[in-house]
Amino acid sequence: MSDDYSSRISDLKARRQKNLAMGGKEKIAKQHERGKLTVRERIDLLFDKDTFVEFGLLASQQAVRGGEPDADGTPADGVITGHGEVEGREVWVIAYDFTVMAGSMGAVGEQFKAARVRELALRYRKPLVWLLDSAGARIQEAAGSTFAGSGFLFRDQVVMSGVIPQVAAMLGPCSAGTAYIPGLADFVPMVKGTSSMSLGGARLVKAATGEDVTDHDMGGSQVHCYESGVGDNEVEDDAACIATVRWFLAYLPSSNTEPLPSMTRRSDTVNAVPMSCVTTMLVRPNALLMPTMR
């Protein structure tokens, strides 16, 4: 084995380890201080053990509109994509990493990684889950004509509607682009106290109107689960939210071409949900017990 080959392999392994570490220890600690799990901890809870296959781990921010990219500071370009199994059935995921530029939607992460997952989920007729904790579009990469690419996201959601289940788990603050996703999804659980969705974040509102508000006041679970109806179930924490997602998927076929899951599989999944979660999952009980894809 040549020295050059060994060097390249070592470099590849180092890059993999760096990107698996997400935004670094300090930002991971801040995520935990806010009562939130990291994106990779969430994925571990969502999928059956050792079934997750990741796409685009080595991606990073690229030069857009003449700007300087920050490859070292944007592991995986802030979004984890891939597929795994939930109770033995294949499910695809797009999960935003708040430790990397606040989980913002970058050009590489959105137009290549996330778009590819949407395409494959529809092609193979498998459920798609979004784990949402994101500041929305990365404005320096989405201004002007490049923002038109966002239209493909919403078109894809409309095409997928009624064909495969779409779940948008609200695990943190979401503004603009990532706040539109739940509006077109079939099921939207929200974490009490940490999740929110709004057209613009609190800082944008402050800059535009001078009004002091919080993301929670504008679009927390108390707004969307009880008033607007965009949220379906209010849950206590990230673990309960992901347990709710697994429970919901147990009631639906993988696509409109398949029969309902067996009662045995469904019962096993329901029984695995802690009773502490169930009380918070009854905001709209009919949405959970008799789900329909809009």
Secondary structure as UniProt FT lines:
FT   HELIX           3..20
FT   TURN            21..23
FT   HELIX           25..33
FT   TURN            34..35
FT   HELIX           39..46
FT   TURN            49..50
FT   STRAND          53..55
FT   TURN            57..58
FT   TURN            65..66
FT   TURN            72..73
FT   HELIX           75..78
FT   STRAND          79..86
FT   TURN            87..88
FT   STRAND          89..96
FT   TURN            98..100
FT   HELIX           101..103
FT   HELIX           107..108
FT   HELIX           109..114
FT   HELIX           115..123
FT   TURN            124..125
FT   STRAND          128..134
FT   HELIX           139..142
FT   HELIX           144..149
FT   HELIX           150..160
FT   TURN            161..163
FT   STRAND          166..175
FT   HELIX           177..180
FT   HELIX           181..184
FT   STRAND          189..191
FT   TURN            192..194
FT   STRAND          196..198
FT   HELIX           202..209
FT   HELIX           215..219
FT   HELIX           221..223
FT   HELIX           224..228
FT   STRAND          233..235
FT   HELIX           238..249
FT   TURN            250..251
FT   TURN            256..257
FT   HELIX           263..271
FT   HELIX           275..278
FT   HELIX           279..281
FT   HELIX           285..289
//
